[in-house]
Amino acid sequence: MKSVRQIVHIDEDKCNGCGLCVPACHEGAIHIVDGKARLASDILCDGLGDCLGECPQGAITIEEREAEAYDADAVKARLAAHSSRATDVAQGGCPSARAWSRESAASAVAGSSEASASQLLNWPVQLHLVPPAAPYLRGARLLICADCVPFACADFHRDLLAGHVVVTGCPKLDDGQLYIDKLAVLIAQNDLESIDIAFMEVPCCHGLVHIVRHAALQSGKEVPIQLTRVGIQGGLDHPEI
């Protein structure tokens, strides 16, 4: 039944699709569609506005309008579906998702020079496909890397990947809440030595930092986190969290 109540309004003209509002919405009511934040359904929004302070463009406001009543059961079902999707994808039988690891980069393909040898220690790397209980995650130095970083960082293997288990994702195009739920389980189940987050300097990519911070809080584990920001031209710096 519809009634006049407070509910989130997203100004698509102001929204740049950075995705920072997605993990800030604890009900999973906001997602990114065609590069813009959108309300998935009126019944998922409680109108409290936890997402407002995360929007750097001021694109999110609270308005009063006629809308379907907030449905807490629908929110629980949506969050449970996100969590289930993360598990189902990770445990799928696709050959591309079959996990493997190696103890060090010393087992790189024979004939590669030391300078060009791959530093990849695990497969798969896409966060959707990585099983949270994969043996290579136990006690790992985990690199959580935005998809575009390896293209901008010329010495990615040497400067960022070496000695790390890596997972990758896009905070703008992928489902942020799904990533939060999956990373929370991954962090909770493994005694990670550290987490390094590598993200691009563009505003939307900083959403990866928020995703990991929310996941770490949700996991209840204390893990040291370090940031590496990569410039479009390849420069690196390490901002404070």
C-alpha positions in Angstrom: 0.0 0.0 0.0 1.3 3.4 -0.9 1.5 6.4 1.4 3.4 9.7 1.6 6.7 9.1 3.4 10.3 10.1 3.4 12.4 8.3 0.8 15.7 8.7 -1.0 15.9 10.7 -4.2 18.9 10.5 -6.6 19.5 13.3 -9.0 20.9 11.5 -12.0 22.2 14.7 -13.5 24.5 15.2 -10.5 25.4 11.5 -10.0 28.8 10.5 -11.5 28.4 6.8 -10.7 31.2 6.7 -8.2 29.3 4.0 -6.2 30.2 5.3 -2.7 26.5 5.3 -1.8 26.1 1.6 -2.5 28.0 0.1 0.5 26.7 3.0 2.7 23.1 1.7 2.2 22.8 -1.1 4.7 19.5 -2.3 3.1 21.0 -2.9 -0.3 18.5 -0.5 -1.8 20.9 1.3 -4.1 22.7 -0.2 -7.1 24.6 1.2 -10.1 22.8 0.9 -13.5 24.3 2.3 -16.7 26.8 4.3 -14.7 24.3 5.9 -12.4 23.1 5.2 -8.8 19.5 4.1 -8.8 17.0 3.0 -6.1 16.3 -0.7 -6.7 12.9 -0.5 -5.1 10.9 1.9 -2.9 10.2 -1.0 -0.5 13.9 -1.4 0.3 14.5 2.2 1.3 13.8 3.1 5.0 14.3 6.8 4.3 16.9 7.3 7.0 19.5 8.5 4.6 22.7 6.7 5.7 23.9 7.1 2.1 23.6 10.9 2.0 27.0 11.7 3.6 28.8 9.4 1.2 27.8 11.2 -2.0 30.6 13.7 -3.1 28.3 15.2 -5.7 25.4 16.0 -3.4 23.2 13.9 -5.7 21.2 12.2 -2.9 18.5 13.9 -0.9 15.5 12.8 1.2 12.1 13.8 -0.2 8.5 13.2 0.8 6.5 11.5 -1.8 4.0 8.7 -2.3 5.8 5.4 -2.1 5.3 1.8 -1.2 5.8 1.1 2.5 9.3 0.0 3.7 9.5 -3.8 3.8 12.1 -5.2 6.3 11.4 -8.7 5.2 12.1 -7.8 1.5 15.4 -6.2 2.7 16.4 -9.4 4.5 15.6 -11.5 1.5 17.6 -9.2 -0.8 20.7 -9.3 1.5 20.4 -13.0 1.8 20.2 -13.4 -2.0 23.4 -11.3 -2.3 25.1 -13.5 0.1 23.8 -16.7 -1.6 24.9 -15.4 -5.0 28.5 -14.9 -3.7 28.6 -18.5 -2.4 27.0 -20.0 -5.5 29.4 -18.2 -7.9 32.5 -19.1 -5.8 31.5 -22.8 -5.7 30.6 -23.1 -9.3 32.0 -25.8 -11.6 33.3 -23.5 -14.3 36.9 -24.4 -15.2 37.9 -20.7 -15.1 36.9 -20.7 -11.4 39.0 -23.8 -10.4 41.4 -22.7 -7.7 45.1 -23.1 -7.9 48.0 -21.5 -6.2 51.8 -21.7 -6.0 54.0 -21.0 -3.0 56.1 -18.3 -4.7 56.9 -16.7 -8.0 59.9 -18.9 -8.2 57.7 -21.4 -9.9 57.1 -19.1 -12.8 57.2 -20.4 -16.4 60.7 -21.7 -17.2 62.5 -19.4 -19.5 61.1 -16.1 -18.2 63.6 -13.6 -17.1 63.6 -12.5 -13.5 62.4 -9.1 -14.4 59.5 -10.3 -16.5 58.4 -13.4 -14.5 54.8 -13.4 -13.4 54.2 -12.8 -9.7 50.7 -14.3 -9.8 50.3 -16.7 -6.9 46.7 -17.7 -7.2 43.8 -18.3 -9.6 41.0 -17.2 -10.0 41.5 -13.5 -9.3 38.0 -12.1 -10.0 36.3 -11.6 -6.6 33.1 -13.2 -7.8 35.0 -16.4 -8.5 37.4 -16.6 -5.5 36.2 -19.1 -2.9 36.4 -17.5 0.6 37.8 -20.8 2.0 40.5 -21.2 -0.6 43.7 -22.5 1.1 45.9 -19.9 -0.4 44.0 -17.2 1.5 45.0 -18.4 5.0 47.5 -16.0 6.5 47.9 -14.3 3.2 48.9 -10.8 2.3 45.8 -9.9 0.3 45.8 -7.4 -2.5 42.4 -6.1 -3.4 42.8 -4.5 -6.7 40.5 -2.4 -8.9 40.3 -3.9 -12.4 42.0 -1.0 -14.2 45.1 -0.8 -12.0 47.3 -3.3 -13.9 46.7 -1.3 -17.1 47.9 2.0 -15.6 50.8 0.6 -13.5 53.6 -0.4 -15.8 55.4 -2.4 -13.1 52.3 -3.9 -11.5 53.8 -7.3 -10.9 56.9 -6.0 -9.3 55.5 -3.0 -7.3 52.1 -4.3 -6.2 51.5 -7.9 -6.9 54.7 -9.6 -5.7 54.2 -11.6 -2.5 50.4 -11.1 -2.5 47.3 -13.2 -3.1 45.1 -11.0 -5.3 41.4 -10.4 -5.9 40.0 -7.9 -8.4 36.8 -6.1 -8.9 35.2 -2.8 -10.2 33.5 -0.7 -7.5 31.6 1.2 -10.2 30.2 -1.5 -12.4 30.0 -4.5 -10.0 27.6 -5.0 -7.1 29.2 -3.3 -4.1 26.9 -4.9 -1.5 27.7 -8.4 -2.9 31.4 -7.6 -2.6 31.0 -6.4 1.0 29.2 -9.5 2.0 31.7 -11.8 0.3 34.8 -10.0 1.6 33.4 -10.0 5.1 33.2 -13.8 5.0 36.6 -14.0 3.4 38.2 -11.8 6.0 36.4 -13.6 8.9 37.4 -17.0 7.8 41.1 -16.3 7.1 43.8 -14.9 9.4 45.0 -12.4 6.9 48.4 -10.9 7.5 47.4 -7.6 5.8 45.2 -6.1 3.2 46.5 -3.8 0.5 43.9 -1.9 -1.6 45.1 -0.7 -5.0 42.7 1.7 -6.7 42.7 4.4 -9.5 42.8 8.1 -8.8 39.4 8.6 -10.5 36.6 9.3 -8.0 34.5 6.2 -8.7 37.4 3.9 -8.0 37.7 5.1 -4.4 34.5 3.2 -3.8 36.7 0.1 -3.5 38.2 1.6 -0.3 34.7 2.0 1.2 33.7 -1.5 0.2 36.7 -3.1 2.0 36.4 -0.9 5.1 32.7 -1.9 5.5 33.6 -5.6 4.9 36.4 -5.4 7.5 34.0 -3.9 10.0 31.3 -6.5 9.2 33.9 -9.4 9.6 34.8 -8.3 13.1 38.5 -8.9 12.4 41.3 -6.4 12.9 43.6 -6.5 9.8 46.2 -3.8 8.9 45.0 -2.0 5.7 47.3 0.0 3.4 46.1 2.1 0.4 47.9 2.5 -3.0 46.4 5.1 -5.3 47.4 4.7 -9.0 47.4 7.7 -11.3 46.1 7.4 -14.9 49.7 8.1 -16.0 51.0 5.4 -13.7 52.2 7.3 -10.6 51.7 5.7 -7.2 51.0 7.3 -3.8 49.9 6.0 -0.4 47.1 8.1 1.1 46.0 7.7 4.7 42.8 5.7 5.3 
